[in-house]
């Protein structure tokens, strides 16, 4: 029993460490925005939830937007540590289109075995000026093939 509880908690410890590292290492608090996200993925077929940090623009409208997503279902757990960048296209509308991507480290737990696999995500989304967003991701290598999510960024 103790071994199975340890196996279940291991990904959550990693998530907590990553969130702490992102918070400490991503600059002054006033230059950061934090958010939450949830959605569904295909291959594996899962529900996922997570959080992100978004920086002020690094260059022009390019922002660093690392995130952690925990997928549950399809007899496995996937914890994705996504190092993503997003470019926000100019608009006069409160809704703005963005696109981007980046590498991922995926911890995949199946039948009490956990493996670390690399991946890559390409994304496109739309975000309202007040923080609500909708996002589509296409994954390559060992990232989920397709994700649709909704989230909110606090400013």
C-alpha positions, -999 to 999 in steps of 0.1 A, spaced: 0 0 0 28 24 9 45 18 -24 13 26 -45 7 58 -26 43 69 -32 38 61 -70 7 82 -72 22 112 -53 55 113 -73 41 133 -102 25 158 -79 58 164 -61 74 171 -94 46 196 -104 50 214 -71 88 217 -76 83 230 -112 57 256 -102 80 268 -74 110 270 -98 89 289 -124 77 314 -98 112 320 -84 130 321 -117 107 340 -139 113 376 -129 96 402 -107 60 395 -96 47 425 -113 60 412 -147 41 379 -144 6 367 -150 -7 334 -136 -34 312 -150 -53 280 -148 -64 257 -176 -84 225 -182 -95 205 -212 -95 172 -230 -68 154 -251 -68 127 -277 -43 99 -277 -43 95 -248 -80 102 -243 -79 122 -211 -92 151 -191 -64 175 -181 -59 205 -158 -30 227 -149 -15 261 -145 8 285 -163 29 316 -159 30 342 -186 57 369 -188 56 404 -202 66 404 -239 102 393 -244 105 406 -280 77 425 -298 46 404 -288 64 372 -280 57 359 -244 72 330 -224 43 309 -212 55 277 -195 28 255 -181 22 222 -163 -7 200 -174 -19 168 -156 -38 144 -177 -60 117 -162 -78 88 -179 -72 61 -205 -56 40 -177 -26 63 -174 -15 97 -160 5 122 -180 22 151 -164 34 175 -191 60 202 -183 56 225 -214 82 251 -221 61 272 -246 63 306 -262 33 324 -276 32 353 -301 1 375 -298 -10 391 -330 -20 428 -330 -56 437 -329 -80 465 -319 -105 439 -307 -106 426 -271 -101 391 -285 -66 385 -298 -52 355 -317 -19 339 -306 2 310 -319 34 293 -306 49 262 -293 78 246 -276 93 214 -261 78 193 -234 89 168 -208 61 142 -202 60 119 -172 38 90 -182 26 66 -155 10 34 -167 6 2 -146 28 17 -117 57 24 -142 67 60 -148 87 70 -178 100 104 -188 95 111 -225 103 142 -246 77 159 -268 69 191 -287 37 211 -289 24 236 -315 -5 257 -304 -30 283 -315 -55 301 -294 -76 332 -288 -75 352 -256 -98 380 -243 -82 411 -228 -98 402 -194 -80 368 -194 -104 341 -207 -88 319 -234 -94 289 -257 -65 269 -270 -57 241 -294 -25 221 -292 -10 195 -316 16 173 -300 45 155 -316 69 127 -304 54 116 -270 31 145 -263 -7 140 -266 -17 142 -303 -44 168 -298 -56 190 -270 -85 215 -266 -85 236 -235 -100 266 -219 -84 287 -192 -81 321 -175 -50 343 -169 -51 367 -140 -36 401 -146 
